[in-house]
């Protein structure tokens, strides 16, 4: 095919050498990441970042080397959850992520701003490009599991992550509300379009447990997640309560001190994924 100009639409031949173009970005040559798990939600306000940090802490407690890539550029919160304020430095090879007290590696746009309170007023392609650079330019050191904290929805950033990073699985975070069926369906269908396996669902804010009698109160009403999950043939991996202690730990940068036993089922599914 010496006359091939690369424009397949101009050629009627069935070229046996034709290959699908890969959009995967190259990992920084000095970095090492074994598995990439994206934590997504169809809508905002479901506590996805809290779940991401809990998964990272739980996996680190199992002796794994863990990283958190904060892909929510306009609403970054990973540094707050772990109490980190700056990266470890940079050289000609790339940028070294922040390191938490427990050794979790964290990269977020808030670690690069002069003032973390300054808004990131960028258009979609620029935001997506920044997320891609967190993969290509950051030196992730011997990471077993990299958790990607995604922005809500199905826009530029989720598309960039799914196309540019070798995502091994997706965990979908939702809440017990009537619109869960439509929102969850959008997230699952996008994952299917991108040929990325959905490991299962986490229902956050599932209930409130009375501190006096232990009764579970369904603050947001009865959950419909079981029916939705069954329709897709996917498991509900965890149901997390409304817990003021977790919220306080998150705000104070102490997520590495919280009880993560309620996400054990999610960790088991991640470890079992091929």
MOSUL-V72788 format. One record per pair of residues at least 12 apart in sequence whose C-alpha atoms are under 8 Angstrom apart, sorted by sequence separation. I is the first residue (numbers start at 1). J is the second residue. If there is no record, write none. Layout:
i=I j=J
i=I j=J
//
This chain:
i=56 j=68
i=86 j=98
i=87 j=99
i=172 j=184
i=206 j=218
i=207 j=219
i=246 j=258
i=39 j=52
i=85 j=98
i=98 j=111
i=206 j=219
i=207 j=220
i=84 j=98
i=206 j=220
i=53 j=68
i=84 j=99
i=172 j=187
i=205 j=220
i=84 j=100
i=83 j=100
i=206 j=223
i=82 j=100
i=87 j=107
i=170 j=191
i=203 j=225
i=240 j=262
i=239 j=262
i=240 j=263
i=87 j=111
i=238 j=262
i=53 j=78
i=85 j=110
i=86 j=111
i=87 j=112
i=238 j=263
i=85 j=111
i=86 j=112
i=131 j=157
i=170 j=196
i=172 j=198
i=237 j=263
i=79 j=106
i=107 j=134
i=169 j=196
i=170 j=197
i=171 j=198
i=174 j=201
i=176 j=203
i=238 j=265
i=49 j=77
i=53 j=81
i=78 j=106
i=128 j=156
i=132 j=160
i=168 j=196
i=169 j=197
i=170 j=198
i=171 j=199
i=172 j=200
i=173 j=201
i=174 j=202
i=175 j=203
i=176 j=204
i=201 j=229
i=237 j=265
i=238 j=266
i=49 j=78
i=79 j=108
i=128 j=157
i=131 j=160
i=132 j=161
i=167 j=196
i=168 j=197
i=169 j=198
i=170 j=199
i=171 j=200
i=172 j=201
i=173 j=202
i=174 j=203
i=175 j=204
i=176 j=205
i=237 j=266
i=78 j=108
i=127 j=157
i=131 j=161
i=135 j=165
i=169 j=199
i=170 j=200
i=171 j=201
i=172 j=202
i=173 j=203
i=174 j=204
i=175 j=205
i=176 j=206
i=50 j=81
i=77 j=108
i=79 j=110
i=125 j=156
i=163 j=194
i=171 j=202
i=173 j=204
i=175 j=206
i=76 j=108
i=79 j=111
i=124 j=156
i=128 j=160
i=132 j=164
i=154 j=186
i=162 j=194
i=209 j=241
i=237 j=269
i=76 j=109
i=77 j=110
i=124 j=157
i=132 j=165
i=154 j=187
i=201 j=234
i=203 j=236
i=206 j=239
i=207 j=240
i=208 j=241
i=209 j=242
i=76 j=110
i=153 j=187
i=162 j=196
i=200 j=234
i=201 j=235
i=202 j=236
i=205 j=239
i=206 j=240
i=207 j=241
i=208 j=242
i=73 j=108
i=105 j=140
i=199 j=234
i=200 j=235
i=201 j=236
i=202 j=237
i=203 j=238
i=204 j=239
i=205 j=240
i=206 j=241
i=207 j=242
i=208 j=243
i=68 j=104
i=70 j=106
i=73 j=109
i=154 j=190
i=198 j=234
i=199 j=235
i=200 j=236
i=201 j=237
i=202 j=238
i=203 j=239
i=204 j=240
i=205 j=241
i=206 j=242
i=66 j=103
i=67 j=104
i=68 j=105
i=69 j=106
i=70 j=107
i=71 j=108
i=200 j=237
i=201 j=238
i=202 j=239
i=203 j=240
i=204 j=241
i=205 j=242
i=65 j=103
i=66 j=104
i=67 j=105
i=68 j=106
i=69 j=107
i=70 j=108
i=202 j=240
i=204 j=242
i=65 j=104
i=66 j=105
i=67 j=106
i=68 j=107
i=69 j=108
i=70 j=109
i=97 j=138
i=60 j=102
i=95 j=137
i=96 j=138
i=97 j=139
i=94 j=137
i=95 j=138
i=96 j=139
i=97 j=140
i=177 j=220
i=181 j=224
i=60 j=104
i=93 j=137
i=94 j=138
i=95 j=139
i=96 j=140
i=176 j=220
i=177 j=221
i=180 j=224
i=181 j=225
i=184 j=228
i=74 j=119
i=94 j=139
i=176 j=221
i=177 j=222
i=180 j=225
i=74 j=120
i=93 j=139
i=176 j=222
i=177 j=223
i=178 j=224
i=57 j=104
i=73 j=120
i=74 j=121
i=176 j=223
i=177 j=224
i=181 j=228
i=56 j=104
i=176 j=224
i=176 j=225
i=73 j=127
i=73 j=131
i=71 j=131
i=30 j=93
i=202 j=266
i=69 j=134
i=28 j=94
i=200 j=266
i=199 j=269
i=199 j=270
i=67 j=140
i=199 j=273
i=67 j=143
i=75 j=151
i=65 j=142
i=66 j=143
i=69 j=146
i=71 j=148
i=72 j=149
i=65 j=143
i=66 j=144
i=67 j=145
i=68 j=146
i=69 j=147
i=70 j=148
i=71 j=149
i=72 j=150
i=73 j=151
i=64 j=143
i=65 j=144
i=66 j=145
i=67 j=146
i=68 j=147
i=69 j=148
i=70 j=149
i=71 j=150
i=72 j=151
i=64 j=144
i=65 j=145
i=66 j=146
i=67 j=147
i=68 j=148
i=69 j=149
i=70 j=150
i=71 j=151
i=64 j=145
i=66 j=147
i=68 j=149
i=59 j=145
i=71 j=157
i=56 j=147
i=52 j=147
i=52 j=148
i=52 j=149
i=49 j=149
i=48 j=149
i=169 j=270
i=169 j=273
i=168 j=273
i=168 j=274
i=25 j=132
i=28 j=135
i=31 j=138
i=32 j=139
i=33 j=140
i=44 j=151
i=27 j=135
i=28 j=136
i=31 j=139
i=32 j=140
i=33 j=141
i=34 j=142
i=35 j=143
i=37 j=145
i=39 j=147
i=44 j=152
i=26 j=135
i=27 j=136
i=28 j=137
i=30 j=139
i=31 j=140
i=32 j=141
i=33 j=142
i=34 j=143
i=35 j=144
i=36 j=145
i=37 j=146
i=38 j=147
i=39 j=148
i=40 j=149
i=41 j=150
i=43 j=152
i=44 j=153
i=25 j=135
i=26 j=136
i=27 j=137
i=28 j=138
i=30 j=140
i=31 j=141
i=32 j=142
i=33 j=143
i=34 j=144
i=35 j=145
i=36 j=146
i=37 j=147
i=38 j=148
i=39 j=149
i=40 j=150
i=41 j=151
i=42 j=152
i=43 j=153
i=25 j=136
i=28 j=139
i=30 j=141
i=31 j=142
i=32 j=143
i=33 j=144
i=34 j=145
i=35 j=146
i=36 j=147
i=37 j=148
i=38 j=149
i=39 j=150
i=40 j=151
i=41 j=152
i=42 j=153
i=33 j=145
i=34 j=146
i=36 j=148
i=38 j=150
i=40 j=152
i=41 j=153
i=42 j=154
i=33 j=146
i=51 j=173
i=48 j=173
i=47 j=173
i=46 j=173
i=46 j=174
i=36 j=165
i=38 j=167
i=46 j=175
i=36 j=166
i=37 j=167
i=40 j=170
i=42 j=172
i=36 j=167
i=37 j=168
i=38 j=169
i=39 j=170
i=40 j=171
i=41 j=172
i=35 j=167
i=36 j=168
i=37 j=169
i=38 j=170
i=39 j=171
i=40 j=172
i=41 j=173
i=42 j=174
i=35 j=168
i=36 j=169
i=37 j=170
i=38 j=171
i=39 j=172
i=40 j=173
i=41 j=174
i=37 j=171
i=39 j=173
i=24 j=163
i=25 j=164
i=23 j=163
i=24 j=164
i=25 j=165
i=43 j=183
i=23 j=164
i=24 j=165
i=42 j=183
i=24 j=166
i=42 j=184
i=41 j=184
i=42 j=186
i=42 j=187
i=41 j=187
i=40 j=187
i=51 j=204
i=102 j=256
i=47 j=204
i=46 j=204
i=46 j=205
i=81 j=249
i=82 j=250
i=81 j=250
i=83 j=252
i=84 j=253
i=80 j=250
i=81 j=251
i=83 j=253
i=80 j=251
i=81 j=252
i=82 j=253
i=83 j=254
i=80 j=252
i=81 j=253
i=82 j=254
i=80 j=253
i=81 j=254
i=82 j=255
i=79 j=253
i=81 j=255
i=82 j=256
i=57 j=255
i=57 j=256
i=50 j=250
i=54 j=255
i=53 j=255
i=54 j=256
i=58 j=260
i=57 j=260
i=58 j=261
i=54 j=258
i=55 j=260
i=58 j=263
i=54 j=260
i=58 j=264
i=55 j=263
i=59 j=267
i=54 j=263
i=58 j=267
i=55 j=266
i=55 j=267
i=37 j=270
//
